[in-house]
């Protein structure tokens, strides 16, 4: 039985036609995959199906009846729910309050009082949630704790629980595994199968084709805003889906072997490191906690150093400290849930940094982000929307963000717009940024193209050190190959790259050498081609220790 159908949906943003006559059909009680390159129109289709955007033409049918959503709230009431790639949760609220937010039970007296005086009946909410939690085996979710600092897998489950609490029959999940560690991905995929078994319908958007093959019944493929295929998963293959996505055979990106292994090229030749950390410790005395513990490492020019570890073991604090040592204080620890929100930011002495950070032999322990840019440090941040872009600004403004004072961007106190637009056009060619319109706002680009804008900006002026976090998170494989090629090109120019990634495949594909973080400590320093993912995974779990290679 068809539960949801899009018939000839089209949507344009200015001259950019995001969806062009899309036909999309989902069967009740199945997991339906939706795939396509970045910019193929997946997000726009979801937004129309869920009421965020109004179609220019076409129809949406729910259980055979034509519907027109005025807002996502109307779609919610009709049984549709969305888990966004960027979670819609409030870190300072408890788990229970996040689940019921916007649909709080008020008890029998609530209907007689104005909205701002209605009491929240949390006991009733808990009663309603208990069978759902028991059915899913999620009794370990601490509903009475603030969620800031929870593992991302727990946030994901809370998002799903929020939809089940609202009795949603159809669940849209947009790149749900993009931010999860490997063990969390398996748990989520098991949860999706359990939802299907319980009679729910799931629409899964993912760039990870093995995940699509593992759990989906059918898959629809979009390319350049149009449906180019609909396949039964049991009758297709990863290769066929990849070919449909990009219109040609799936590209194979062989590992560049032109560089000698670091064990001989750098350490044996006695090269001079570009970046040195010596005994770097980050201590939060309010929690009696070392977030980073005696970190000592070196990165050499022309080297890609991977940082592996289950998320939450110090990778994010390490990068934040390196990108802006002077400003790294309680604000970031608070975002990690390691500093209470009621504490004043002014007591920054409670967060103590020890050790030495040197760039090209110069101490940068007290430098700010602007100074580091001037020293040749580029940053591809962990969260492109929160840390890499200003979504309400235009593409060209984001393209120069942080470099506004550079001579190529400003002269005699005035913005050199023609030169910037020329550079933007060249970046669109080099990085395949789509659409090419520099006047579109950053939020109007797909996640993959937003990432390309950041990459183009940060690599444009030839940085000597690149702090690169999850460069292909939420990016399709064709765009990932392009990003890999650009990082390789920067490496060949002599840049040192610190690569933080939750994907071991990505680290093994790119890195010459890798270090492993566990509990804020460095527990392994390995030459990539002389080790295995299994050995690295063993170190990531804290079960072993490997000395410096």
KOLTI-469966 format. One line per field, with one value per residue (C-alpha): residue number from 1; z, y, x. Coordinates in steps of 0.02 Angstrom, whole numbers. Layout:
BEGIN
num = [NUM, ...]
pz = [Z, ...]
py = [Y, ...]
px = [X, ...]
END
This chain:
BEGIN
num = [1, 2, 3, 4, 5, 6, 7, 8, 9, 10, 11, 12, 13, 14, 15, 16, 17, 18, 19, 20, 21, 22, 23, 24, 25, 26, 27, 28, 29, 30, 31, 32, 33, 34, 35, 36, 37, 38, 39, 40, 41, 42, 43, 44, 45, 46, 47, 48, 49, 50, 51, 52, 53, 54, 55, 56, 57, 58, 59, 60, 61, 62, 63, 64, 65, 66, 67, 68, 69, 70, 71, 72, 73, 74, 75, 76, 77, 78, 79, 80, 81, 82, 83, 84, 85, 86, 87, 88, 89, 90, 91, 92, 93, 94, 95, 96, 97, 98, 99, 100, 101, 102, 103, 104, 105, 106, 107, 108, 109, 110, 111, 112, 113, 114, 115, 116, 117, 118, 119, 120, 121, 122, 123, 124, 125, 126, 127, 128, 129, 130, 131, 132, 133, 134, 135, 136, 137, 138, 139, 140, 141, 142, 143, 144, 145, 146, 147, 148, 149, 150, 151, 152, 153, 154, 155, 156, 157, 158, 159, 160, 161, 162, 163, 164, 165, 166, 167, 168, 169, 170, 171, 172, 173, 174, 175, 176, 177, 178, 179, 180, 181, 182, 183, 184, 185, 186, 187, 188, 189, 190, 191, 192, 193, 194, 195, 196, 197, 198, 199, 200, 201, 202, 203, 204, 205, 206, 207, 208, 209, 210, 211, 212, 213, 214, 215, 216, 217, 218, 219, 220, 221, 222, 223, 224, 225, 226, 227, 228, 229, 230, 231, 232, 233, 234, 235, 236, 237, 238, 239, 240, 241, 242, 243, 244, 245, 246, 247, 248, 249, 250, 251, 252, 253, 254, 255, 256, 257, 258, 259, 260, 261, 262, 263, 264, 265, 266, 267, 268, 269, 270, 271, 272, 273, 274, 275, 276, 277, 278, 279, 280, 281, 282, 283, 284, 285, 286, 287, 288, 289, 290, 291, 292, 293, 294, 295, 296, 297, 298, 299, 300, 301, 302, 303, 304, 305, 306, 307, 308, 309, 310, 311, 312, 313, 314, 315, 316, 317, 318, 319, 320, 321, 322, 323, 324, 325, 326, 327, 328, 329, 330, 331, 332, 333, 334, 335, 336, 337, 338, 339, 340, 341, 342, 343, 344, 345, 346, 347, 348, 349, 350, 351, 352, 353, 354, 355, 356, 357, 358, 359, 360, 361, 362, 363, 364, 365, 366, 367, 368, 369, 370, 371, 372, 373, 374, 375, 376, 377, 378, 379, 380, 381, 382, 383, 384, 385, 386, 387, 388, 389, 390, 391, 392, 393, 394, 395, 396, 397, 398, 399, 400, 401, 402, 403, 404, 405, 406, 407, 408, 409, 410, 411, 412, 413, 414, 415, 416, 417, 418, 419, 420, 421, 422, 423, 424, 425, 426, 427, 428, 429, 430, 431, 432, 433, 434, 435, 436, 437, 438, 439, 440, 441, 442, 443, 444, 445, 446, 447, 448, 449, 450, 451, 452, 453, 454, 455, 456, 457, 458, 459, 460, 461, 462, 463, 464, 465, 466, 467, 468, 469, 470, 471, 472, 473, 474, 475, 476, 477, 478, 479, 480, 481, 482, 483, 484, 485, 486, 487, 488, 489, 490, 491, 492, 493, 494, 495, 496, 497, 498, 499, 500, 501, 502, 503, 504, 505, 506, 507, 508, 509, 510, 511, 512, 513, 514, 515, 516, 517, 518, 519, 520, 521, 522, 523, 524, 525, 526, 527, 528, 529, 530, 531, 532, 533, 534, 535, 536, 537, 538, 539, 540, 541, 542, 543, 544, 545, 546, 547, 548, 549]
pz = [0, -48, 105, 36, -143, -230, -404, -519, -380, -441, -345, -399, -304, -424, -576, -482, -514, -362, -405, -579, -592, -454, -436, -269, -193, -23, 31, 207, 332, 231, 240, 82, 37, -47, -123, -240, -255, -151, -235, -317, -232, -86, 50, -53, -84, 103, 143, 25, 91, 269, 243, 254, 71, -42, -213, -368, -450, -419, -283, -120, -76, 96, 102, -67, -18, -87, 51, 56, 206, 270, 394, 469, 615, 497, 432, 613, 651, 500, 565, 479, 577, 534, 615, 545, 513, 638, 792, 848, 1035, 1178, 1271, 1433, 1447, 1520, 1408, 1455, 1422, 1251, 1203, 1251, 1199, 1102, 1149, 1338, 1428, 1545, 1642, 1666, 1724, 1580, 1459, 1574, 1585, 1461, 1378, 1481, 1644, 1595, 1708, 1627, 1681, 1674, 1765, 1623, 1495, 1580, 1584, 1397, 1361, 1467, 1346, 1200, 1295, 1353, 1178, 1103, 1244, 1279, 1469, 1485, 1418, 1569, 1544, 1706, 1653, 1548, 1377, 1348, 1350, 1302, 1164, 993, 976, 1128, 1050, 894, 995, 1086, 919, 866, 1035, 1012, 850, 923, 1068, 938, 858, 692, 565, 436, 493, 382, 433, 347, 352, 524, 536, 481, 658, 738, 789, 708, 855, 862, 676, 697, 844, 741, 592, 711, 779, 604, 568, 734, 686, 522, 614, 725, 570, 549, 380, 366, 230, 247, 163, 161, 58, 131, 4, 111, 244, 111, 53, 232, 289, 144, 44, -102, -152, -259, -345, -383, -502, -541, -468, -562, -520, -623, -545, -421, -371, -261, -148, -163, -352, -367, -307, -238, -408, -498, -370, -380, -570, -565, -437, -540, -716, -751, -677, -496, -486, -406, -306, -288, -142, -200, -177, -239, -62, 38, 203, 344, 438, 307, 233, 391, 548, 468, 366, 522, 450, 549, 612, 564, 718, 887, 1042, 1199, 1356, 1315, 1454, 1468, 1645, 1708, 1895, 1923, 1869, 1920, 1742, 1615, 1444, 1361, 1448, 1411, 1221, 1131, 942, 786, 611, 467, 307, 172, 297, 333, 514, 555, 726, 764, 911, 961, 966, 1135, 1176, 1153, 965, 969, 1115, 1029, 867, 957, 1058, 902, 800, 935, 1088, 1168, 1162, 1209, 1381, 1472, 1325, 1229, 1383, 1422, 1246, 1281, 1443, 1549, 1634, 1721, 1633, 1792, 1809, 1754, 1602, 1692, 1798, 1650, 1761, 1814, 1642, 1637, 1486, 1517, 1393, 1237, 1060, 926, 743, 636, 799, 866, 1020, 978, 1149, 1175, 994, 934, 776, 673, 713, 665, 497, 466, 508, 374, 468, 377, 466, 399, 555, 633, 610, 444, 486, 661, 641, 456, 379, 415, 335, 308, 216, 29, -46, -94, 81, 155, 26, 103, 284, 395, 250, 224, 254, 131, -15, -138, -46, 8, -58, 9, 136, 3, -41, -208, -266, -450, -398, -267, -394, -516, -382, -339, -520, -522, -359, -432, -576, -465, -328, -433, -322, -373, -399, -452, -405, -282, -222, -152, 37, 108, 180, 2, -40, -3, 139, 19, -77, 87, 129, -41, -9, 154, 72, -70, 54, 171, 35, -76, -4, 15, 204, 279, 413, 386, 533, 443, 537, 458, 282, 198, 333, 246, 75, -71, -135, -294, -191, -66, -205, -257, -78, -59, -219, -155, 11, -82, -191, -36, 38, -119, -106, 65, 182, 344, 375, 542, 491, 621, 560, 635, 479, 490, 304, 273, 387, 306, 134, 167, 314, 309, 497, 631, 817, 926, 1067, 1210, 1363, 1312, 1305, 1156, 1159, 988, 855, 700, 519, 422, 297, 436, 538, 514, 553, 678, 776, 775, 827, 972, 1031, 1008, 1133, 1266, 1267, 1218, 1210, 1069, 1088, 965, 800]
py = [0, 172, 284, 438, 497, 650, 680, 798, 907, 1055, 1193, 1334, 1462, 1604, 1528, 1369, 1228, 1117, 990, 959, 855, 732, 573, 487, 343, 258, 96, 79, -17, -7, 82, 184, 256, 424, 454, 575, 687, 845, 971, 835, 901, 780, 912, 1018, 866, 826, 1007, 1003, 835, 902, 1076, 1182, 1233, 1253, 1167, 1276, 1136, 956, 863, 772, 627, 548, 383, 423, 596, 757, 866, 1042, 1086, 1263, 1224, 1078, 1080, 1025, 883, 832, 824, 713, 587, 643, 673, 730, 695, 827, 807, 947, 895, 1004, 981, 1103, 1054, 1143, 1046, 874, 726, 719, 904, 890, 748, 841, 1015, 1097, 960, 963, 877, 998, 888, 913, 1094, 1149, 1181, 1313, 1419, 1531, 1449, 1538, 1477, 1297, 1177, 1038, 866, 775, 625, 600, 624, 491, 373, 398, 371, 216, 90, 166, 159, -18, -75, -5, -65, 113, 107, 175, 347, 463, 570, 666, 732, 882, 816, 927, 812, 656, 546, 592, 420, 458, 625, 529, 410, 556, 634, 471, 455, 632, 578, 418, 519, 622, 461, 491, 353, 413, 460, 557, 541, 656, 586, 510, 423, 571, 617, 445, 332, 159, 67, 200, 178, -8, 28, 157, 41, -93, 37, 77, -106, -118, 33, -51, -211, -107, -45, 124, 192, 264, 374, 368, 496, 440, 454, 290, 162, 9, 73, 93, -85, -150, -88, -18, -108, 15, 164, 318, 404, 591, 678, 865, 881, 735, 554, 445, 278, 178, 11, -135, -156, -345, -331, -200, -165, -25, -6, 16, 145, 240, 246, 311, 445, 523, 473, 376, 229, 259, 340, 243, 354, 258, 308, 424, 327, 464, 508, 401, 332, 457, 336, 365, 534, 638, 554, 466, 618, 726, 854, 1006, 995, 1134, 1113, 1047, 1010, 973, 912, 1002, 976, 1057, 1049, 1101, 1123, 1144, 964, 900, 839, 837, 856, 837, 745, 777, 783, 784, 769, 840, 874, 899, 1000, 893, 768, 719, 667, 579, 589, 436, 402, 376, 547, 629, 575, 743, 772, 924, 1012, 981, 1064, 1207, 1240, 1242, 1354, 1488, 1456, 1626, 1612, 1428, 1438, 1389, 1428, 1272, 1161, 1223, 1172, 997, 991, 992, 1158, 1197, 1328, 1424, 1467, 1637, 1642, 1765, 1633, 1573, 1540, 1383, 1313, 1293, 1255, 1188, 1143, 1225, 1244, 1300, 1341, 1358, 1366, 1512, 1493, 1516, 1466, 1639, 1682, 1719, 1655, 1812, 1800, 1616, 1654, 1778, 1639, 1528, 1419, 1364, 1283, 1164, 1160, 1017, 1098, 1189, 1277, 1337, 1367, 1381, 1486, 1625, 1549, 1713, 1790, 1769, 1640, 1770, 1846, 1673, 1643, 1783, 1759, 1785, 1852, 2017, 2117, 2019, 2127, 2017, 2059, 2239, 2390, 2569, 2520, 2458, 2283, 2227, 2144, 2115, 2026, 1924, 1871, 1822, 1715, 1642, 1590, 1505, 1415, 1353, 1276, 1203, 1135, 1102, 1215, 1212, 1324, 1454, 1605, 1708, 1805, 1654, 1639, 1501, 1412, 1388, 1273, 1086, 1026, 959, 1122, 1219, 1111, 1149, 1336, 1316, 1209, 1336, 1480, 1395, 1326, 1480, 1569, 1416, 1387, 1303, 1213, 1149, 1095, 982, 908, 778, 849, 734, 717, 718, 727, 609, 503, 604, 764, 668, 618, 800, 854, 718, 777, 956, 901, 797, 947, 1055, 919, 915, 1103, 1071, 1101, 1002, 935, 881, 769, 731, 604, 479, 372, 254, 223, 408, 415, 262, 333, 503, 500, 459, 439, 432, 457, 385, 480, 393, 483, 640, 549, 500, 309, 272, 349, 240, 240, 211, 84, -15, -43, -104, -36, -178, -123, 58, 7, -90, 67, 174, 66, 90, -94, -72, 48, 69, 167, 293, 219]
px = [0, 68, 66, 155, 175, 245, 176, 272, 343, 447, 533, 648, 751, 782, 867, 911, 786, 807, 671, 603, 444, 492, 388, 421, 322, 341, 257, 185, 291, 453, 620, 641, 811, 834, 1005, 1091, 1243, 1254, 1140, 1034, 876, 854, 839, 718, 608, 604, 563, 414, 353, 365, 293, 450, 435, 284, 299, 292, 192, 140, 46, 80, -34, -46, -140, -217, -278, -204, -131, -60, 46, 46, 185, 282, 160, 21, 130, 166, -19, -44, 85, 246, 406, 582, 751, 866, 1052, 1081, 984, 838, 868, 904, 1061, 1011, 847, 826, 791, 607, 579, 663, 545, 386, 442, 301, 177, 180, 34, -52, -172, -359, -344, -236, -376, -452, -294, -203, -54, 79, -1, -32, 65, 167, 111, 278, 206, 82, 222, 326, 177, 153, 337, 368, 291, 387, 551, 517, 468, 630, 742, 800, 783, 960, 910, 927, 771, 802, 973, 1019, 1068, 1220, 1370, 1271, 1344, 1275, 1196, 1088, 1036, 985, 877, 799, 751, 668, 581, 515, 430, 360, 288, 195, 127, 217, 187, 313, 489, 610, 793, 917, 1095, 1065, 1234, 1341, 1392, 1391, 1535, 1539, 1459, 1321, 1287, 1252, 1136, 1040, 1019, 953, 831, 767, 734, 641, 535, 491, 444, 329, 237, 320, 375, 550, 625, 814, 927, 1108, 1266, 1329, 1271, 1316, 1195, 1060, 1091, 1090, 919, 815, 681, 681, 784, 748, 893, 896, 1014, 1009, 835, 757, 719, 836, 796, 694, 770, 723, 873, 870, 887, 1025, 1203, 1309, 1392, 1225, 1164, 1328, 1319, 1141, 1190, 1328, 1278, 1439, 1531, 1577, 1747, 1886, 2005, 2167, 2276, 2415, 2575, 2692, 2741, 2861, 2798, 2828, 2937, 3073, 3028, 3014, 3078, 3227, 3278, 3271, 3150, 3095, 2915, 2794, 2684, 2741, 2638, 2735, 2646, 2483, 2356, 2186, 2118, 1946, 1967, 1779, 1753, 1927, 1943, 2084, 2004, 2174, 2315, 2498, 2477, 2645, 2652, 2734, 2670, 2791, 2772, 2693, 2622, 2443, 2426, 2262, 2181, 2075, 1963, 1783, 1701, 1712, 1890, 1974, 1976, 1862, 1950, 2118, 2064, 1975, 2132, 2241, 2127, 2111, 2221, 2187, 1996, 1987, 1913, 1756, 1641, 1693, 1696, 1521, 1466, 1534, 1434, 1593, 1558, 1391, 1285, 1252, 1438, 1499, 1612, 1722, 1807, 1908, 2057, 1964, 2008, 2196, 2304, 2479, 2615, 2683, 2616, 2739, 2711, 2869, 2967, 2864, 2754, 2570, 2503, 2426, 2383, 2208, 2121, 2161, 2345, 2348, 2267, 2408, 2533, 2456, 2331, 2173, 2026, 1894, 1784, 1688, 1517, 1504, 1341, 1385, 1572, 1611, 1472, 1350, 1196, 1104, 1251, 1279, 1395, 1526, 1524, 1554, 1689, 1794, 1739, 1891, 1994, 1902, 2060, 2167, 2233, 2137, 1975, 2000, 2092, 2095, 1962, 1840, 1784, 1856, 1696, 1743, 1903, 1808, 1676, 1811, 1893, 1722, 1695, 1865, 1824, 1660, 1758, 1892, 1779, 1621, 1515, 1332, 1237, 1366, 1260, 1366, 1213, 1121, 1124, 1232, 1079, 1014, 1159, 1159, 1270, 1401, 1411, 1422, 1571, 1650, 1631, 1726, 1860, 1882, 1897, 2020, 2134, 2130, 2282, 2394, 2394, 2547, 2444, 2267, 2160, 2037, 1888, 1772, 1799, 1673, 1540, 1370, 1454, 1423, 1566, 1597, 1615, 1721, 1842, 1855, 1890, 2021, 2106, 2111, 2187, 2316, 2359, 2384, 2495, 2602, 2622, 2700, 2553, 2543, 2368, 2295, 2149, 2015, 1888, 1768, 1793, 1941, 1923, 1951, 2103, 2181, 2144, 2225, 2343, 2529, 2533, 2398, 2380, 2243, 2157, 2069, 2004, 2098, 2265, 2371, 2378, 2453, 2566, 2570, 2628, 2467, 2532, 2615, 2458, 2278, 2104, 2084, 2237, 2180, 2005, 2080, 2169, 2013, 1918, 2053, 2097, 2278, 2424, 2547, 2706, 2770, 2824]
END
